[in-house]
Amino acid sequence: MLNATLSIIIFYYLVKTGDLFKLIKIAKNLVLDFLIVFKKEKQNNKGYNNPLEVLKLRYVRGEIDKGEYEQIVKNL
């Protein structure tokens, strides 16, 4: 009960002073930054740095031909 009372008092103070909107804006920015960083980390861990995956992408894009692809795969 004490927690609810204190929460109501703090909420009223934040609304009255206009700090609630600032707090919401800061929280929104923090959440968005966290999601962006999490997405970047997830992309980095997908294996794009794996040499075999990079080689496959180059072959599919047509940057290297089939003979070069097979020769490089044998050397890996």
C-alpha positions, 0 to 999 in steps of 0.5 A: 500500500505504501508503494502504491501511495508513493507511486501516485505521489511521484506520478502526480509530481511528474505530471504537474512539473512536466517532467513525465513527458521528458522521462517518457522521451528519455525512456523511449530513446533508451529503448530505441538505442537498445533495440538498434544495438541489439539488432546490429549485434544480431546481424554481426553474429549471423556468420557474415564474417565467415570466409566460406559464407563470404565466398558463397556470396561472391559466387552468387553475385557473380564476382568469381566464376565456378572454377575460382570458387571450387579452387578457393573452397579446396584451399580453405 
